[in-house]
Amino acid sequence: MSNPDENKPAGKSKADKKKSDKLKARLPRGLTDRGPQDLAASHRMLEKIREVYELYGFEAVETPLIEYTDALGKFLPDQDRPNEGVFSFQDDDEQWLSLRYDLTAPLARYVAENFDALPKPYRSYRSGWVFRNEKPGPGRFRQFMQFDADTVGAPSVAADAEICMMAADTMEALGLSGQYVIKVNNRKILDGVMEAVGLSGEDQAARRLIVLRAIDKFDRLGARGVEALLGGGRKDESGDFTAGAELGTDAIDAFLRLLDVDSPTDETSGDGFGVPNPYYLPSDQWDNFPDVVSQAFDSFNYAMKRRERSKSFDRLGAVARIFKPMPSLIRGLEELEELADLIAAAGYSDKVVIDPSVVRGLEYYTGPVFEAELTFQVTNEDGVPVRFGSVGGGGRYDGLVGRFRSEPVPATGFSIGVSRLLAALQLVDSPILKQAALRAPVVVMVMERERIADYQKFVAALRRAGIRAELYLGSSGMKAQMKYADRRGAPCVIIQGSDERERGEVQIKDLIEGAKAAAAIETNEEWRAARPAQFSVAEADMVEAVRDVLAQHS
């Protein structure tokens, strides 16, 4: 007789249902976990950066992770939608709050709020997490750490030059000598081109920001990618579309010429028909260009003596000749001349260069801008060798603090991308990180459960001697405890069974030396005969014996 239930669809058992009700452990996209070795390396790197910043007279300050959204203001990625680009929420008073987007806007709020109590110029450094509500991708995270240093209240280009020198000294302190360059430009030069093509004024703020971000991607996207973003927009490899600035052909050509002036420096739009570009200075007027241009570039070439560096100054000189002499462009060249003189006088000419492609992607910069770029090669996703690229940047932002006050407050600063710089140091096998390697603890094994107190005494003695140690706190036997010690990377373990206790001794097993010896042993008989790297010492001599083992592997 058939079972009446055999044709019913099988349902989930209670065990299956219980299992399916469990939460799935998963990390949100654009975020990452960090283990003990990464944390130790990061702390060591941050300490070296801090030492340089403090050598320059900067002092620590800390601001919260959350700010009022309006304190971030017009420099949000999308001010009309507070949750676009940043993570925002409303409190019980319906005030918009945001996780900080960078460390600069919070500093501006802090300085404005404490203005009368702070010394001016005010020199500070800060490190901490910042958050971007953006599409994550390779090397692009929603949460990452920055380490900033800023001078607020100093209008002189000398403050900008000092920031460049400090950035160079930081790279040197991290063991990157000869593998980096600090690149400098001036946003006033770009502002002059913006003004020439009709992108000045509040009504053009959104398009200016698109242009800034497009040019800032030049190293990654190349000329054609920037051209698309300046025009109708660009679709990336995943199919996502980024809206462009919708500029005309002449304006696009002007910005591309700013980035790449190795092409013929004529006054045409580049369309092949010789149509005059209204934003270029006709070549028959070049001889009448203000003397500041030739003076500035004479200074650049004197200050930056290395021959391979002079090409960037030639490029800027060509920019100066091509574009109509807008006042901001001329002022930008003057400031670069002054900065170059200061850099040369301090002996940093081989570490700091002028590069017209440096613009920085945020709108609040008002003068000199800088980037720290690592020059060694890595392989990108397509298998093509490329420079590692930027690990930090900054510039002058004279209008940011003044948003909160009636008077203008000049400021300049530099920000290091901590995670990216750490990745670079790991690639070059930096000795700084080797110094930070965290030694795994010595493990005291538990052979007799009723004697936990005695084993804890061994652990305490090791710790009092400054030796990292731990007591096995699981419930497993000898074999599992040894496996645990191996997974922890323990250099050695302490063993005391009843026989050792009666003799007043402990066994010390050197796991590192034991692993080497085990590789040469082929049979169990050889293993039992050799008892590799395991020996007995009196309890009173345990600490010194462990020290000797650790010294052999340091």
Order of alpha helices (4+ residues) and beta strands (2+ residues): alpha-alpha-beta-beta-alpha-beta-beta-alpha-beta-beta-alpha-beta-alpha-alpha-alpha-beta-beta-alpha-alpha-alpha-alpha-beta-beta-beta-beta-alpha-alpha-beta-alpha-beta-alpha-beta-alpha-beta-alpha-alpha-beta-alpha
